[in-house]
Amino acid sequence: MKTLKKLSDSFLFSSNMDLWHMRFGHPSSSHLKLASLLFSFNISTHNNCNICPIAKQTRMPFSSSAINTQCLFDLLHWDITYANAQFFLTIFDDFTRCTWVVFIQHKLDTQRLLQSFIVEEELWWLQIYMDCLKVVFSLVVCILG
């Protein structure tokens, strides 16, 4: 208890409970009452904090979407961003949740880059799929003998 008393001596004391409420990181009233016993400040002046109810709010869930993608590249979301004198093309695949960022020189290159990107990525994913099928087939052959 002596260490807590010495620790409390190092704080700048205030009788304002709201100030202590903010200093301790917005604790509940019950926790603040416990802290008032250790640090000797007045708890009768506490008003309701405007930040606490907002911080404790929960978000409502998003409504379920009618869009249901069945395979890779069924639905792509994309956006062009300009920063530091360079364009960024961000591509997001709805089915796999994969995200790619492509650097482009001019906005006019977007259509050509999207088309070549889709062709290249479909081939890459197809190769991965085929490799997985080979592994599964090899396992089946080993198991069945």
C-alpha positions as CSV (number, residue, x, y, z in Angstrom):
1,M,0.0,0.0,0.0
2,K,3.0,2.3,0.6
3,T,4.1,1.9,-3.0
4,L,0.7,2.9,-4.2
5,K,0.7,6.0,-2.0
6,K,4.1,7.0,-3.3
7,L,2.9,6.4,-6.8
8,S,-0.2,8.6,-6.2
9,D,2.1,11.3,-4.8
10,S,3.7,11.6,-8.2
11,F,0.5,12.4,-10.0
12,L,-0.9,15.9,-10.4
13,F,-3.9,15.8,-8.2
14,S,-7.3,17.1,-9.2
15,S,-10.5,16.8,-7.3
16,N,-12.4,16.7,-10.6
17,M,-13.5,13.1,-11.2
18,D,-14.1,13.8,-14.9
19,L,-10.4,14.6,-15.3
20,W,-9.4,11.4,-13.6
21,H,-11.9,9.5,-15.7
22,M,-10.1,10.7,-18.8
23,R,-6.6,10.1,-17.3
24,F,-7.5,6.5,-16.5
25,G,-8.8,5.8,-20.0
26,H,-12.5,6.1,-19.4
27,P,-13.2,3.3,-16.9
28,S,-16.6,2.5,-15.5
29,S,-17.9,4.2,-12.4
30,S,-17.2,1.2,-10.2
31,H,-13.6,1.0,-11.3
32,L,-13.2,4.8,-10.8
33,K,-14.6,4.5,-7.3
34,L,-11.8,1.9,-6.6
35,A,-9.2,4.3,-8.0
36,S,-10.5,7.1,-5.9
37,L,-9.7,5.0,-2.8
38,L,-6.1,4.6,-3.9
39,F,-5.5,8.1,-5.2
40,S,-7.7,10.2,-2.9
41,F,-9.9,12.2,-5.2
42,N,-13.5,13.3,-4.9
43,I,-16.0,11.1,-6.7
44,S,-19.0,13.2,-6.1
45,T,-18.3,15.6,-9.0
46,H,-18.5,13.0,-11.8
47,N,-20.7,13.9,-14.8
48,N,-21.6,11.6,-17.6
49,C,-18.8,11.3,-20.2
50,N,-19.8,12.2,-23.8
51,I,-17.2,9.8,-25.2
52,C,-18.0,6.6,-23.3
53,P,-21.4,5.9,-24.9
54,I,-20.1,6.5,-28.4
55,A,-17.0,4.3,-27.8
56,K,-19.2,1.5,-26.5
57,Q,-21.6,1.5,-29.5
58,T,-21.6,-1.5,-31.8
59,R,-22.2,-1.4,-35.5
60,M,-25.2,-3.0,-37.0
61,P,-24.3,-5.9,-39.3
62,F,-24.3,-5.3,-43.1
63,S,-27.3,-6.6,-44.9
64,S,-26.7,-9.7,-46.8
65,S,-25.9,-9.2,-50.5
66,A,-27.9,-10.6,-53.3
67,I,-24.6,-11.0,-55.3
68,N,-23.2,-14.5,-55.1
69,T,-20.0,-15.1,-57.0
70,Q,-19.3,-18.7,-57.9
71,C,-15.8,-18.6,-59.2
72,L,-12.7,-16.5,-59.7
73,F,-13.1,-13.2,-61.6
74,D,-17.0,-13.4,-61.6
75,L,-17.0,-10.0,-60.0
76,L,-14.1,-7.6,-59.8
77,H,-14.1,-4.3,-57.9
78,W,-11.5,-1.8,-59.0
79,D,-10.5,1.8,-58.2
80,I,-7.9,4.2,-59.6
81,T,-6.1,6.4,-57.0
82,Y,-3.7,9.2,-57.7
83,A,-0.9,9.8,-55.2
84,N,2.7,11.1,-55.3
85,A,2.4,11.8,-59.1
86,Q,1.5,8.1,-59.8
87,F,-1.7,6.2,-60.5
88,F,-2.6,3.1,-58.6
89,L,-5.1,0.6,-59.9
90,T,-6.5,-1.5,-57.0
91,I,-8.3,-4.7,-58.0
92,F,-10.4,-6.8,-55.6
93,D,-11.8,-10.2,-56.6
94,D,-15.2,-10.8,-54.8
95,F,-14.9,-14.6,-54.8
96,T,-11.4,-15.1,-53.5
97,R,-11.1,-11.8,-51.6
98,C,-7.7,-11.3,-53.2
99,T,-6.5,-7.7,-53.7
100,W,-3.9,-6.5,-56.2
101,V,-2.3,-3.1,-56.7
102,V,-1.0,-2.2,-60.1
103,F,1.1,0.9,-60.8
104,I,0.1,2.7,-64.0
105,Q,1.6,5.6,-65.8
106,H,-1.6,7.1,-67.3
107,K,-5.3,6.6,-66.7
108,L,-5.8,5.7,-70.4
109,D,-3.8,2.5,-69.8
110,T,-6.4,1.2,-67.4
111,Q,-8.6,-0.8,-69.8
112,R,-5.6,-2.5,-71.5
113,L,-4.0,-3.3,-68.1
114,L,-7.3,-4.8,-66.7
115,Q,-7.6,-7.0,-69.7
116,S,-4.0,-8.3,-69.6
117,F,-4.3,-8.6,-65.8
118,I,-7.3,-10.9,-66.0
119,V,-5.7,-13.1,-68.6
120,E,-2.5,-13.4,-66.7
121,E,-4.1,-14.0,-63.3
122,E,-6.6,-16.6,-64.7
123,L,-3.7,-18.5,-66.2
124,W,-1.8,-18.3,-62.9
125,W,-4.8,-19.5,-60.8
126,L,-5.5,-22.2,-63.4
127,Q,-1.9,-23.5,-63.0
128,I,-2.3,-23.5,-59.2
129,Y,-5.6,-25.4,-59.5
130,M,-4.0,-28.0,-61.8
131,D,-1.1,-28.4,-59.4
132,C,-3.5,-29.0,-56.6
133,L,-5.4,-31.6,-58.7
134,K,-2.1,-33.4,-59.4
135,V,-1.3,-33.6,-55.7
136,V,-4.8,-34.9,-54.8
137,F,-4.6,-37.4,-57.7
138,S,-1.2,-38.6,-56.5
139,L,-2.5,-39.0,-53.0
140,V,-5.5,-41.1,-54.2
141,V,-3.2,-43.3,-56.3
142,C,-0.9,-43.8,-53.3
143,I,-3.9,-44.6,-50.9
144,L,-5.7,-47.0,-53.4
145,G,-2.4,-48.6,-54.3
